[in-house]
Amino acid sequence: MKRYLMVFVVAIALGVIAVAVGRNARHAVRLEPEHARMPSVALDITVVSDHEITPSFASVPKDHLVHLSVTNHGRRAVTLTLMGYQDRFAAAYVPPDSTWHGEFIADRPGEAFAWILEGAPTGRLQVTGSHLEEGRQ
């Protein structure tokens, strides 16, 4: 009988502890993802044919979250990639008469990032800003 009483007391204690932890977890501070606090910019690319995009040159600020929309007005499905950002920007596969949406962080400054449409360069992306941290020279 004493064993059952001991098991009952331990079960009650564990239940009280679980309730207390559950209440504290509800009031815990929730951290936002880092990219939710970043400045952002929208970039719209239009595929006008199987080998041409507009604008052919675009510019975005460094350290911004780029919300990219690719609209295909061509007659067949296309794939668009961005050289230099292959590890951050997945290839956009866009069927005809549709729009693809994606995002990436533009954290590499430069002006030689080529848009590759169906394996051929069709435009450039410039990421403006310095690679140096504020206060460093």
C-alpha positions in Angstrom: 0.0 0.0 0.0 2.9 2.4 0.8 4.3 1.8 -2.7 1.1 2.9 -4.3 0.9 5.9 -2.1 4.5 6.8 -3.1 3.7 6.4 -6.8 0.6 8.6 -6.4 2.5 11.4 -4.6 5.3 11.3 -7.3 2.7 11.4 -10.1 0.9 14.4 -8.5 4.3 16.2 -8.0 5.2 15.6 -11.7 1.8 16.9 -12.8 2.2 20.1 -10.7 5.7 20.6 -12.2 4.4 20.1 -15.8 1.6 22.6 -15.3 4.1 25.2 -14.0 6.5 24.6 -16.9 3.6 24.8 -19.4 2.4 28.2 -18.0 6.0 29.6 -18.2 6.5 28.4 -21.7 3.4 30.3 -22.9 4.9 33.5 -21.6 8.3 33.0 -23.0 9.7 35.6 -25.4 9.4 34.5 -29.0 12.3 35.4 -31.2 11.6 36.5 -34.7 13.6 35.0 -37.5 16.6 37.2 -38.4 15.3 37.9 -41.9 12.0 39.1 -40.5 13.8 42.1 -39.1 15.8 42.9 -42.2 15.0 45.7 -44.6 13.5 44.3 -47.8 13.1 45.2 -51.4 10.8 43.9 -54.2 12.3 42.9 -57.5 10.1 42.0 -60.5 11.6 40.2 -63.5 9.6 39.6 -66.6 10.6 36.9 -69.1 9.5 38.4 -72.5 10.8 35.5 -74.7 12.8 32.3 -74.3 16.1 34.3 -74.2 15.2 37.9 -72.9 14.2 39.4 -69.5 13.2 42.9 -68.5 14.7 44.8 -66.9 18.0 43.5 -68.2 19.8 45.4 -65.5 18.5 45.7 -61.9 20.0 47.0 -58.6 19.2 46.1 -55.0 20.9 47.3 -51.8 23.2 45.0 -49.9 21.9 43.3 -46.8 18.3 43.5 -47.9 15.9 40.6 -48.2 14.9 40.5 -51.9 11.3 39.4 -52.6 11.7 38.2 -56.2 8.8 37.7 -58.7 9.5 36.2 -62.1 6.6 36.4 -64.6 6.9 34.4 -67.8 5.2 35.9 -70.9 7.1 33.5 -73.1 5.6 30.5 -74.9 7.4 27.8 -73.0 8.5 27.1 -69.5 11.8 28.6 -68.5 14.4 28.3 -65.7 16.1 31.4 -64.3 19.1 31.4 -62.0 21.5 34.0 -60.6 25.2 33.4 -60.9 27.0 34.1 -57.6 23.9 33.4 -55.5 23.3 29.8 -56.5 23.7 28.8 -52.8 21.0 31.3 -51.7 18.7 31.5 -54.6 17.1 28.3 -56.0 16.5 28.2 -59.7 13.1 29.6 -60.6 11.2 27.2 -62.9 8.4 29.3 -64.4 5.7 27.8 -66.7 4.3 30.0 -69.4 1.8 32.7 -68.4 2.6 32.3 -64.7 4.5 33.9 -61.9 7.1 32.4 -59.6 7.8 34.0 -56.1 11.0 33.5 -54.0 13.4 35.4 -51.8 17.1 35.6 -51.0 19.4 37.8 -48.9 21.5 40.1 -51.1 24.6 40.1 -48.9 27.4 40.0 -51.6 28.1 43.4 -53.1 29.0 43.7 -56.8 27.7 44.3 -60.2 28.6 41.2 -62.1 25.9 38.9 -61.0 24.4 37.5 -64.2 20.8 36.3 -64.7 21.0 33.0 -66.5 17.9 32.2 -68.6 17.8 28.7 -70.0 21.6 28.4 -69.7 22.5 31.8 -71.3 23.2 35.1 -69.6 20.4 37.6 -70.2 20.9 40.4 -67.7 22.7 41.6 -64.6 22.0 42.2 -61.0 24.0 44.8 -59.1 24.1 44.6 -55.3 25.0 48.1 -54.0 26.9 48.8 -50.8 30.2 48.1 -49.2 31.6 44.8 -48.2 33.3 46.6 -45.3 31.6 46.8 -41.9 30.5 50.2 -40.6 33.4 51.9 -38.9 36.1 49.8 -40.6 38.3 51.1 -43.4 
